[in-house]
């Protein structure tokens, strides 16, 4: 995360100046933890042999551990939200898939 003053100290019309002695990407964000899971099963739709139309049913789960992964932090020193997250990755999501193969 970059720390900025929120003002245009060097008069280049951009309020992105860093305080003296603070390098770029000075602060580190929190640990990112993510675990996705997929379970699928193929079902043959004909009784003859191993060839023919098939259906696949699957369940997918994203962020199984439901860990809050913050992604956007405020780095402006003069902001009341300095150092706090203002956005996060989505919480646990699940989806059910049904696919037909010919």
N, C-alpha and C positions, 0 to 999 in steps of 0.2 A: 504494500500500500504506500502510495506517495503522500507525504505530508506537505501541505502548501499553506501559505499565509492567507490566501483568499483576497489578496490585494495585488495591484500592479506595481511592485516596488521598482522594477527596472524600466518602466514606462514603454513597454512594447505592446500595449493594449490587450494583454492576456493576463488574467488574474491567477496565474498558475505558478507563481514564484515560490520557491522553497525557502524556509528560514535558513539563515547563515549556518553552515556547518552540517546541515542535514542532507545526506545523499539521496538519490532517487531509490525508490523501493526500500525504504529504511525499515518499515514495520512489516512484520510477518502476520499473515492471517491465521485463522484456526485450522486445525486438522480437517481434511476432507475425507469422509468415510462414506462409501457407497457399496451396496451389494445388490445385484440384480439376480433374479431367478427365473428360469424358464422350464416348463415341464410340458412335453408333447407326446401324443400317441397317434400312430397311423392306424386307420381302420380300412380294410379292403372291402369294397362295396359289392364284389361279385364272389360267388362260391367256387368258381372254377380257377384253379391254379393260383399263381402269384402275380399275374398280369391283370390289368384292368383299372377301372376308376377307383380312386382312393380318397378318403377324407382324413384330414388331420385336425385334431382338436388340441388346443394348447392353452395354457394359462401362463401369463407373464406377470411378474411382479417386479416393480422398480423401487429402489430404496427400501428394501425389505426391512432393514433395521430401523427405519423411520427416523434417521438421524437428521437433525437440522443442520444443513450445510449452507452457511452464510456465504454470500458471494460479493456483495457490494458494501464497502465501508466508506465512511466519510473521513477524508483526510485533511479537511480545512480546519486549521487550528482555531479560528474564530467562530466556528459553528458549534451550536449547543449539542450537536450529534457527533462531534469529533470522536473517532475511534469506535463508533457503534455501527452495526450492520443495518442497512436499510433495505436489503433484498436477500432472498434465500432461494435455493433450489426447491422444487416441488416436494411435498411430503410423499409418503408411500402411495404408489399407484398400482392398480392391478387391471389387467385386461384379459378377456377371453377371446380366443381366435378360433374360427372354424374355416378350414380351407379345403376346397375340392380340387383334386388333380385328375386329369383325364389323359 
